[in-house]
């Protein structure tokens, strides 16, 4: 199995890497790197997602405990997790296969779980925004399926705004 060094220098099996992968990120004209998040065969441009959601008021909150098991799939740098700002909302995408996925904020989730924070604010990308940020993975939805995906977006936003525990993102 191929190994790569994590941000802390610890070797990590490449097969388990589902993290923000700067080594996969293309360089921009200004020499900065694009921030990328990869989960299995899916990859998103987090730099673009942050630009899209900049200044947006979070639509709701996620229950941190519900997502705790997913941290086993993500490479977390504990030093970075210790210093992240929990006031920054997570970015959540509605993926075409149905369901929601945190695409930005795993270190914040880790810190929240570590210090006992039960909920974090979240911004949800619409289907069009998610597709604009997606680099690869999934199929392009057929025109007739776009309306169904947009309805999923609306349902997710309604559930998040209600704020009761049963309707938090990720609890469905």
Secondary structure, 3 states (H helix, E strand, C coil): CCEEECCCCCEEEHHHCCCECHHHCCECCCCCECCEEEECCEEEEHHHHHHHHCCCCCCEEEEHHHHHHHHHHCCCCHHHHHHCCCCCCEEEEECCCCCEEEEECHHHHHHHHHHCCCEEEEEEECHHHHHHHEEECCCCCCHHHHHHHHHHHHHHHHHHHHCCHHHCECCC
